[in-house]
Amino acid sequence: MGLEISEEKIRSMLPSTRYQGSKRQISPWIYENLRKLDFDTVLDGFGGTGSVSYLFKRMGKKVTFNDVLLSNYQAGIALIENDRVNLNRNDIKYLLHENGFDYHTFIQENFGEIYYLDEENKWLDTVIHNIYMLSEKYDGNLLRKKQAIAFHILFQACLVKRPYNLFHRKNLYMRLADVKRSFGNKKTWDTPFDKLFIKFTNEISNKIFSNKHRNVAKCKNILEINGGRYDLVYLDPPYIRSKQHTPVDYYDLYHFLEGIMDYYCWGEKINYTKKNKPLIKNKQFWDKDSVVTNFDNIFNNFQDSIIVLSYGVPGYPPIETIKELLYSYKNKVKIKKKAYTYKLNHSGKNGNKLYEVLIIAQ
Ligand SMILES: C[S@@+](CC[C@H](N)C(=O)[O-])C[C@H]1O[C@@H](n2cnc3c(N)ncnc32)[C@H](O)[C@@H]1O
């Protein structure tokens, strides 16, 4: 891939996801703006569920995916690093059935009436334990990849069954309310987990491929990654609407998936004072008070790479500040704009136009 190619074709190449802030929808625009840049190796520093990393992989680049969340790291291993391992029929049978283990009941006991129905919580307790117990069948890197694929599939199924595809509220009632609906999500919400798991297995298995490079997945705070080794660094940090607003907090929105990644110790890490039982937060990965310094550190660290930043406008810090910071390290800073309203429709309501911006610094 390196030539002109239809928008729909690009989008459909990428795995589907309901992850907030995923760039899948605008991937053709990103592709169009980046395809002529001269680079072979790339770091996707805030990878999310890997849409842009996957685009780079398809473009034949040597990709390093990174995201600070363990649940997203699974997408990085399954889709970017992995180029041939898949789940076979026996794996799927093993994952979706009770195998005589002494199953834990953690989700059933702690998350009743919060996100899923009782029988769905039981299904989750079973399948999660089975994923961990894949260690009976495999080891080493093969186990790591099989588990990552299984977790990634599970997480996609978890997201589509949730109102807003998030875990920010105790709102199972929205699924159950007997009201007339103007949208079609109810059918997906009510689709059994088994069925969704199979659907995503089929989809994901077709997305696993080799681009002949050793691509890598990392799970680090971007501030802890050493620069200098990538031709291009792509950055898509959490959006901060304005100085008064906190950044989109992915740890909070997806705490349930992060809990699954720490299933056997989950109970010790929950904030039980909140109705939706999120994980206790003892650190902020991207906060507005240090955002300017963080950008400066990142730009400094990767000053030898082409830096490409996805940005929401209006946002904090203002784009002028970002440009100024970049000009301390780079000679050329280009801005590409696209009207786009996925981020916060309340801003749209005030009549403010929202733009997705791509800042390309060379
Ligand atoms: C806007 S999303 C990225 C979406 C991604 N480009 C995609 O298409 O799926 C921002 C991501 O940054 C991650 N993140 C937040 N703070 C981070 C940090 N300090 N280091 C690395 N990743 C971070 C979040 O977990 C979230 O997945």
PDBQT file of the ligand as one rigid body, heavy atoms in Angstrom, charges set to zero:
ROOT
HETATM    1  C1  LIG A 401      -7.154   9.352  21.510  1.00  0.00    +0.000 C 
HETATM    2  S1  LIG A 401      -6.703   7.801  22.143  1.00  0.00    +0.000 S 
HETATM    3  C2  LIG A 401      -5.766   7.109  20.834  1.00  0.00    +0.000 C 
HETATM    4  C3  LIG A 401      -6.643   6.456  19.803  1.00  0.00    +0.000 C 
HETATM    5  C4  LIG A 401      -5.851   5.726  18.747  1.00  0.00    +0.000 C 
HETATM    6  N1  LIG A 401      -5.113   6.619  17.886  1.00  0.00    +0.000 N 
HETATM    7  C5  LIG A 401      -6.792   4.861  17.911  1.00  0.00    +0.000 C 
HETATM    8  O1  LIG A 401      -6.994   5.156  16.725  1.00  0.00    +0.000 OA
HETATM    9  O2  LIG A 401      -7.340   3.895  18.478  1.00  0.00    +0.000 OA
HETATM   10  C6  LIG A 401      -5.486   8.200  23.333  1.00  0.00    +0.000 C 
HETATM   11  C7  LIG A 401      -4.801   6.976  23.963  1.00  0.00    +0.000 C 
HETATM   12  O3  LIG A 401      -3.707   7.429  24.748  1.00  0.00    +0.000 OA
HETATM   13  C8  LIG A 401      -3.516   6.526  25.811  1.00  0.00    +0.000 C 
HETATM   14  N2  LIG A 401      -2.682   7.242  26.798  1.00  0.00    +0.000 N 
HETATM   15  C9  LIG A 401      -3.046   8.211  27.683  1.00  0.00    +0.000 A 
HETATM   16  N3  LIG A 401      -1.986   8.691  28.336  1.00  0.00    +0.000 NA
HETATM   17  C10 LIG A 401      -0.904   8.018  27.866  1.00  0.00    +0.000 A 
HETATM   18  C11 LIG A 401       0.493   8.071  28.150  1.00  0.00    +0.000 A 
HETATM   19  N4  LIG A 401       0.986   8.916  29.055  1.00  0.00    +0.000 N 
HETATM   20  N5  LIG A 401       1.324   7.243  27.469  1.00  0.00    +0.000 NA
HETATM   21  C12 LIG A 401       0.837   6.381  26.536  1.00  0.00    +0.000 A 
HETATM   22  N6  LIG A 401      -0.484   6.271  26.242  1.00  0.00    +0.000 NA
HETATM   23  C13 LIG A 401      -1.347   7.088  26.883  1.00  0.00    +0.000 A 
HETATM   24  C14 LIG A 401      -4.928   6.168  26.243  1.00  0.00    +0.000 C 
HETATM   25  O4  LIG A 401      -4.956   4.924  26.899  1.00  0.00    +0.000 OA
HETATM   26  C15 LIG A 401      -5.677   6.165  24.899  1.00  0.00    +0.000 C 
HETATM   27  O5  LIG A 401      -5.800   4.868  24.403  1.00  0.00    +0.000 OA
ENDROOT
TORSDOF 0
